[in-house]
């Protein structure tokens, strides 16, 4: 595999933790987060694969289970990249990636539990874990239960269950740090507007993600 193809940025973290804002900022800064993204900034093809694998393992986003390799369909890294960049219509992206001029990645909270698989396909991936205060996540989950058009779940009707879900996501995400070492960056949602956090993100991504965060905050 061409080295640049093996180095996506993968955003992980519990639902309602601000990962959509971060992913939007990354895309604005020049990290291509997918041609086809939903309203939560999730690349639809990676989202679909994550959903299928977790469901094959007997889980769901609100009852996440680590899929095993036999829970995944057969797919190749470059084939996924073609979908991500829509390369059959945007062949210019191929040379931009080869020359190292275009970074890429994707965001989906389910990545927190499907990451072992993605690391087998993209072994040099860099991981950003966004953590938000538990009480705020719980409040946001409960509010989402009553939001038209949003996903519904019994977990979002019970504060204790919602808190347990947050804990499960955070603990799973942090379990990757010892292996990934400097390819793992944990950021607190509450610090996303701070200059210190911008310096960390910019250095990790080699893009001005901090500036993009500030620009999006104004919109």
C-alpha positions as CSV (number, residue, x, y, z in Angstrom):
1,X,0.0,0.0,0.0
2,X,1.2,3.5,-0.8
3,X,2.3,4.9,2.6
4,X,-0.1,7.9,2.6
5,X,-3.1,5.5,2.2
6,X,-2.2,3.8,5.5
7,X,-2.3,6.9,7.5
8,X,-5.9,8.1,8.0
9,X,-7.0,10.0,11.1
10,X,-9.7,8.1,12.9
11,X,-11.9,9.9,15.4
12,X,-13.3,7.9,18.3
13,X,-15.3,8.8,21.4
14,X,-18.8,8.4,22.9
15,X,-21.8,9.7,21.0
16,X,-22.7,13.3,22.0
17,X,-19.1,14.1,22.8
18,X,-18.5,16.8,20.2
19,X,-16.9,14.5,17.6
20,X,-19.1,16.0,14.8
21,X,-17.7,19.5,15.5
22,X,-14.2,18.2,15.5
23,X,-14.7,16.2,12.3
24,X,-16.1,19.2,10.6
25,X,-13.1,21.3,11.7
26,X,-10.7,18.6,10.5
27,X,-12.4,18.6,7.1
28,X,-12.2,22.3,6.8
29,X,-8.6,22.3,7.7
30,X,-7.7,20.0,4.8
31,X,-8.2,16.5,6.2
32,X,-10.7,14.9,3.8
33,X,-13.3,13.3,6.0
34,X,-15.3,11.8,3.1
35,X,-17.3,12.9,0.1
36,X,-20.6,11.5,1.3
37,X,-21.1,12.4,5.0
38,X,-24.3,12.5,7.0
39,X,-25.5,15.4,9.2
40,X,-23.2,14.1,12.0
41,X,-20.2,14.4,9.7
42,X,-19.9,10.6,9.5
43,X,-18.6,9.1,6.2
44,X,-21.6,7.0,5.3
45,X,-19.6,4.0,3.9
46,X,-17.5,3.6,7.0
47,X,-20.5,4.1,9.2
48,X,-22.4,1.4,7.4
49,X,-19.6,-1.1,7.7
50,X,-19.2,-0.3,11.4
51,X,-22.9,-0.8,12.0
52,X,-23.0,-4.1,10.1
53,X,-20.0,-5.5,12.0
54,X,-21.3,-4.6,15.4
55,X,-24.7,-6.0,14.6
56,X,-23.1,-9.2,13.3
57,X,-21.4,-9.4,16.7
58,X,-24.8,-9.1,18.4
59,X,-24.4,-5.5,19.5
60,X,-25.7,-2.0,18.6
61,X,-24.4,1.5,19.1
62,X,-26.1,1.6,22.5
63,X,-24.9,-1.9,23.4
64,X,-21.5,-2.0,21.7
65,X,-19.6,-5.2,21.2
66,X,-16.1,-5.6,19.7
67,X,-16.6,-7.4,16.4
68,X,-14.3,-10.3,15.4
69,X,-12.7,-10.5,12.0
70,X,-15.4,-13.0,10.9
71,X,-18.0,-10.4,11.5
72,X,-16.6,-8.2,8.7
73,X,-17.3,-8.4,4.9
74,X,-14.4,-8.8,2.6
75,X,-13.1,-5.4,1.6
76,X,-9.8,-3.9,0.5
77,X,-8.2,-0.7,1.8
78,X,-7.8,0.9,-1.6
79,X,-11.4,0.1,-2.5
80,X,-12.7,1.9,0.5
81,X,-10.4,4.9,-0.3
82,X,-11.9,5.1,-3.8
83,X,-15.4,5.4,-2.2
84,X,-14.2,7.9,0.4
85,X,-12.8,10.2,-2.2
86,X,-15.2,9.3,-5.0
87,X,-12.1,8.6,-7.1
88,X,-14.0,7.5,-10.2
89,X,-14.9,11.1,-10.7
90,X,-12.0,12.8,-8.8
91,X,-8.9,11.1,-10.0
92,X,-6.9,14.2,-9.1
93,X,-7.1,13.1,-5.5
94,X,-5.0,10.0,-6.3
95,X,-1.9,12.0,-7.1
96,X,-2.5,14.4,-4.2
97,X,-2.5,11.5,-1.8
98,X,0.5,9.8,-3.4
99,X,2.4,13.1,-3.2
100,X,1.4,13.5,0.4
101,X,-0.7,16.7,-0.2
102,X,-4.0,15.3,1.0
103,X,-4.6,13.9,4.4
104,X,-7.8,11.9,5.1
105,X,-9.8,10.2,7.8
106,X,-13.3,9.6,9.1
107,X,-15.4,10.0,12.2
108,X,-17.9,7.6,13.8
109,X,-18.3,6.9,17.5
110,X,-18.6,3.2,16.6
111,X,-14.9,3.4,15.6
112,X,-14.3,3.1,19.3
113,X,-15.2,-0.6,19.1
114,X,-14.3,-1.4,15.5
115,X,-10.8,0.2,15.6
116,X,-8.9,-3.1,15.9
117,X,-10.2,-4.0,12.4
118,X,-9.4,-0.7,10.9
119,X,-5.8,-0.9,12.3
120,X,-5.3,-4.1,10.4
121,X,-6.2,-2.3,7.2
122,X,-4.6,1.0,8.0
123,X,-1.7,0.1,10.3
124,X,-0.3,3.6,10.5
125,X,-3.5,5.3,11.4
126,X,-3.5,8.1,13.9
127,X,-6.3,8.2,16.5
128,X,-8.0,11.2,18.1
129,X,-10.2,10.4,21.1
130,X,-12.6,13.2,22.2
131,X,-13.8,13.0,25.7
132,X,-16.7,15.0,27.1
133,X,-17.9,15.4,30.7
134,X,-20.1,12.5,31.6
135,X,-23.0,14.5,32.9
136,X,-23.1,16.6,29.7
137,X,-23.1,13.5,27.5
138,X,-25.9,12.0,29.6
139,X,-27.9,15.1,29.3
140,X,-27.4,15.3,25.5
141,X,-28.3,11.7,25.1
142,X,-31.6,12.2,27.0
143,X,-32.4,15.3,25.0
144,X,-31.8,13.4,21.7
145,X,-34.5,10.9,22.7
146,X,-37.0,13.7,22.2
147,X,-35.5,15.2,19.1
148,X,-37.5,14.5,15.9
149,X,-35.5,12.6,13.3
150,X,-32.8,11.4,15.7
151,X,-32.1,7.9,16.8
152,X,-34.0,6.5,19.7
153,X,-32.9,4.1,22.4
154,X,-34.0,2.9,25.9
155,X,-30.5,3.9,27.1
156,X,-31.5,7.5,26.4
157,X,-34.4,7.2,28.8
158,X,-32.3,6.3,31.8
159,X,-29.5,8.4,33.3
160,X,-27.7,5.4,34.9
161,X,-27.8,3.4,31.6
162,X,-26.6,6.5,29.7
163,X,-23.8,7.1,32.1
164,X,-22.8,3.4,31.9
165,X,-22.7,3.7,28.1
166,X,-20.4,6.8,28.3
167,X,-18.1,4.9,30.7
168,X,-17.9,1.9,28.3
169,X,-17.0,4.0,25.4
170,X,-14.3,6.0,27.3
171,X,-12.7,2.9,28.8
172,X,-12.6,1.1,25.4
173,X,-11.1,4.2,23.7
174,X,-8.4,4.6,26.3
175,X,-7.5,0.9,26.1
176,X,-5.7,1.6,22.8
177,X,-3.3,4.2,24.1
178,X,-0.6,1.8,25.4
179,X,-0.3,0.2,22.0
180,X,-0.7,3.2,19.8
181,X,1.5,5.5,22.0
182,X,2.2,8.7,20.1
183,X,-0.4,7.9,17.4
184,X,-3.1,8.3,20.0
185,X,-4.2,11.8,21.1
186,X,-6.9,12.3,23.8
187,X,-8.6,15.7,23.8
188,X,-11.3,17.0,26.2
189,X,-14.3,18.6,24.6
190,X,-14.3,21.3,27.2
191,X,-10.9,22.4,26.0
192,X,-11.5,22.6,22.3
193,X,-11.5,26.4,22.2
194,X,-8.2,26.7,24.2
195,X,-4.9,27.6,22.5
196,X,-3.1,24.8,24.2
197,X,-5.5,22.2,22.7
198,X,-5.2,23.9,19.3
199,X,-1.4,23.5,19.4
200,X,-1.7,19.8,20.2
201,X,-4.2,19.1,17.4
202,X,-2.3,21.2,14.9
203,X,0.9,19.3,15.7
204,X,-0.8,15.9,15.7
205,X,-2.6,16.5,12.4
206,X,-0.1,18.8,10.7
207,X,-3.1,21.0,9.8
208,X,-4.6,24.2,11.4
209,X,-7.5,22.4,13.0
210,X,-7.6,25.0,15.8
211,X,-8.4,27.8,13.3
212,X,-11.1,25.7,11.8
213,X,-12.7,25.0,15.2
214,X,-12.8,28.8,15.9
215,X,-14.3,29.5,12.5
216,X,-17.0,26.9,12.9
217,X,-17.8,28.2,16.4
218,X,-18.8,31.5,14.9
219,X,-21.2,29.9,12.4
